[in-house]
């Protein structure tokens, strides 16, 4: 997959198939613009379709993961200079229907794209994660936070709504009662408080964040990719389905997975009392 520097972030690929997406606007607390979101959606689409990528990691630079949308950018409709590649997106947010279109087409679309990825996603929350940054982190499968990280919605402090899906994600992660308490009291919590609430999986020392994230990413990347992607999708589906629907969903995916070479390798390794060697279909392609 082609990597490099884009509008507001840069990408790099490390073995075995770990795509690092690093927000690189520390002077703006890695605040997002519409251009940045559009390019991120394209990057995620390419990552989903590129077999070289197995796991995606989001991380910020400086003291922030992402402190929300760039408020200064709103004064210029969150636009940046044209680069000659694609036209700038029309401003939007100048009337009610423009705000609706901007949210559905760009801001909500980014978190939807993260949620739709079959590949494992990890948010390495290195600092402040507010509003856009918070909802993006909640959209990921795993969240590891550094000790200095803090996170929350904070929109009610400005009489605004968590309009990028954060309310839905909070209900999924911590339940209805905790979500009401969290958003109405405008909470911004520390990394340890976030872990106690169930918003992050692990809290590590600041200097260990990238190392611990890389360990988790490597573990995920070395697992049986087909089975993991099918299981990820069926777990997310189960959150929206009833009992019988979820059984039918996993039965259909099992019918595919059980006949994949990785499943055959898993059974053979058990019988032969050895460690399995998964993803031969990927290693041969990129060897």
C-alpha positions in Angstrom: 0.0 0.0 0.0 1.2 3.5 -0.8 2.2 5.4 2.3 3.4 8.9 2.9 2.2 12.3 4.1 -1.3 13.5 3.6 -3.5 16.4 4.8 -3.1 16.3 8.6 -1.6 12.8 8.9 1.1 10.5 7.7 1.1 6.8 7.2 3.7 4.0 7.4 3.7 0.3 7.2 5.6 -2.1 9.5 5.8 -5.8 9.6 3.7 -7.9 9.6 1.2 -5.6 7.8 0.6 -2.9 10.5 -0.5 0.4 9.0 0.3 3.3 11.3 -1.8 6.5 10.8 -0.3 9.3 12.7 -2.0 12.7 13.1 0.6 15.3 12.5 -0.9 18.7 13.4 0.4 19.0 17.0 0.3 22.8 16.8 -3.5 22.5 16.3 -3.8 19.6 18.8 -4.3 17.4 15.8 -7.6 19.0 15.1 -9.4 17.7 12.0 -10.6 19.4 8.9 -13.0 18.3 6.3 -10.1 17.8 3.9 -8.3 15.6 6.4 -11.4 13.5 7.0 -12.0 13.0 3.3 -8.4 11.8 2.8 -8.6 9.5 5.9 -11.7 7.9 4.4 -9.8 7.2 1.2 -6.8 5.8 3.2 -9.1 3.5 5.1 -10.8 2.3 1.9 -7.4 1.5 0.4 -6.3 -0.3 3.6 -9.5 -2.4 3.7 -8.9 -3.6 0.1 -5.1 -4.0 0.3 -4.0 -7.5 1.5 -0.7 -6.1 2.6 -2.5 -4.4 5.5 -3.7 -6.6 8.4 -4.0 -4.1 11.3 -4.5 -0.3 11.5 -3.2 1.9 14.3 -4.3 5.5 14.9 -2.0 7.7 17.0 -1.4 11.4 17.5 1.8 13.5 17.6 2.7 16.0 20.4 0.6 16.0 23.5 -2.7 15.2 21.7 -4.4 12.3 20.1 -7.0 14.5 18.5 -8.7 17.4 20.3 -11.7 17.5 18.0 -12.4 19.5 14.9 -10.1 22.5 14.3 -12.3 25.3 15.5 -10.1 27.8 13.7 -10.8 25.8 10.5 -14.5 26.4 11.0 -14.1 30.1 10.3 -12.9 29.1 6.8 -15.3 26.2 6.5 -12.5 23.8 7.6 -10.9 24.2 4.2 -7.2 24.1 3.3 -5.3 25.2 0.3 -6.0 23.3 -2.9 -3.3 20.8 -3.8 -4.4 20.3 -7.4 -5.4 16.7 -6.9 -9.1 17.1 -6.1 -11.4 20.1 -5.7 -12.0 21.5 -2.2 -15.3 20.4 -0.6 -17.9 23.2 -0.6 -18.1 24.8 2.9 -21.4 23.5 4.2 -22.5 24.2 7.8 -23.7 27.6 6.7 -27.4 26.6 7.1 -29.4 23.7 8.6 -29.3 21.4 5.6 -25.6 22.2 5.0 -24.8 21.1 8.5 -26.9 17.9 8.0 -25.1 17.1 4.8 -21.6 17.9 6.2 -22.2 15.5 9.1 -23.7 12.7 7.1 -21.2 13.0 4.2 -17.9 13.7 6.0 -17.8 13.6 9.8 -20.1 10.6 10.5 -18.8 8.9 7.4 -15.3 8.7 8.8 -16.4 6.9 12.0 -18.6 4.7 9.9 -15.7 3.8 7.7 -13.6 2.8 10.8 -16.5 0.7 12.1 -16.9 -1.0 8.7 -13.3 -2.2 8.5 -13.0 -5.9 8.7 -9.4 -5.5 9.8 -8.5 -4.9 13.5 -8.2 -1.2 14.5 -6.3 0.1 17.5 -6.4 3.7 18.9 -3.2 4.5 20.7 -4.5 7.5 22.7 -1.3 9.4 23.5 -2.9 12.6 24.9 -6.1 14.6 24.6 -9.0 12.9 22.8 -12.1 15.1 22.6 -15.2 15.1 20.4 -14.0 13.9 17.0 -10.9 12.3 18.4 -12.9 10.6 21.2 -15.6 9.2 18.8 -12.9 8.0 16.4 -11.1 6.2 19.3 -14.4 4.7 20.4 -15.0 3.4 16.9 -11.8 1.3 17.0 -11.7 -2.3 18.3 -9.0 -1.6 20.9 -8.0 1.5 22.8 -4.7 1.7 24.7 -4.1 5.0 26.5 -0.9 6.6 27.9 -1.0 7.8 31.5 -1.2 11.4 30.3 -4.2 10.8 28.1 -7.6 12.3 28.8 -10.8 12.0 26.9 -14.4 13.0 26.7 -17.2 14.5 24.6 -17.2 18.1 26.0 -19.7 19.3 23.4 -22.3 20.4 26.0 -19.7 22.9 27.3 -20.5 24.8 24.1 -24.2 23.9 23.9 -23.4 21.5 21.0 -24.2 17.9 20.5 -21.9 14.8 20.1 -23.0 14.6 16.5 -20.5 12.2 15.0 -21.8 9.1 16.7 -20.2 9.4 20.1 -23.5 9.1 21.9 -24.2 5.7 20.3 -20.7 4.4 20.9 -20.8 5.5 24.5 -24.1 3.6 25.1 -22.5 0.5 23.5 -19.4 0.7 25.6 -20.7 1.9 29.0 -24.5 1.6 29.0 -27.3 4.1 29.0 -27.1 5.3 32.6 -23.4 5.9 32.5 -23.7 7.6 29.1 -26.3 10.1 30.4 -24.1 10.9 33.4 -21.0 11.2 31.1 -22.4 13.6 28.5 -24.8 15.7 30.7 -22.1 16.4 33.2 -19.6 17.2 30.4 -17.0 14.8 31.7 -13.5 14.7 30.5 -11.8 11.8 32.3 -8.2 10.7 32.9 -6.8 7.5 31.3 -7.3 5.6 34.6 -10.9 6.8 35.0 -11.5 5.9 31.4 -10.3 2.3 32.1 -12.5 2.1 35.2 -15.5 3.1 33.0 -14.6 0.5 30.3 -13.7 3.1 27.7 -10.1 1.9 27.2 -8.6 -1.6 27.5 -5.2 -0.7 28.9 -3.3 2.2 30.4 0.5 2.2 30.0 3.4 4.6 30.7 3.7 7.4 28.3 7.1 6.2 27.0 5.7 2.6 26.5 2.6 3.5 24.5 4.0 2.8 21.0 5.8 -0.3 22.1 2.8 -1.8 23.8 0.6 -0.8 20.9 3.0 -2.5 18.5 2.9 -5.7 20.6 -0.8 -5.8 20.4 -0.8 -5.0 16.7 1.7 -7.7 16.0 -0.4 -10.2 18.0 -3.4 -9.3 16.0 -1.6 -9.3 12.7 -0.1 -12.8 13.2 -3.5 -14.3 14.1 -5.6 -16.1 11.4 -6.8 -13.2 9.4 -9.8 -14.7 7.7 -11.2 -16.1 11.0 -10.5 -12.9 12.9 -12.2 -10.7 10.3 -15.3 -12.9 10.1 -15.4 -13.1 13.9 -15.1 -9.3 14.3 -18.0 -8.7 11.9 -20.2 -11.3 13.6 -19.5 -9.9 17.1 -20.5 -6.4 15.9 -23.5 -7.8 14.2 -24.5 -9.6 17.4 -24.8 -6.3 19.2 -27.6 -5.3 16.8 -29.3 -8.7 16.3 -31.5 -11.0 18.3 -30.4 -14.5 19.4 -31.7 -16.4 16.3 -30.3 -13.8 13.9 -26.9 -13.9 15.5 -26.8 -17.8 15.3 -27.7 -17.7 11.6 -25.0 -15.0 11.0 -22.2 -17.0 12.6 -23.3 -20.2 11.0 -23.0 -18.6 7.6 -19.5 -17.3 8.4 -18.5 -20.7 9.9 -19.4 -22.4 6.6 -16.8 -20.2 4.9 -14.2 -20.2 7.6 -14.1 -24.0 8.3 -13.1 -24.7 4.8 -10.3 -22.1 4.7 -6.6 -23.3 4.7 -6.1 -21.5 8.1 -8.7 -23.7 9.7 -7.1 -26.8 8.2 -3.7 -25.6 9.5 -5.2 -25.0 13.0 -6.5 -28.5 13.2 -3.3 -30.0 11.8 -1.1 -28.1 14.3 -3.3 -29.3 17.2 -3.0 -32.9 16.1 0.8 -32.6 15.5 1.3 -30.7 18.7 3.0 -27.7 17.1 2.5 -24.0 16.8 0.2 -23.2 13.9 1.5 -21.3 10.9 -1.5 -19.1 9.7 -1.8 -16.8 6.8 0.2 -18.7 4.2 -2.1 -17.2 1.6 -0.7 -13.8 2.6 2.9 -14.6 3.2 3.3 -16.3 -0.1 1.7 -13.3 -1.9 4.1 -10.8 -0.3 7.3 -13.0 0.0 
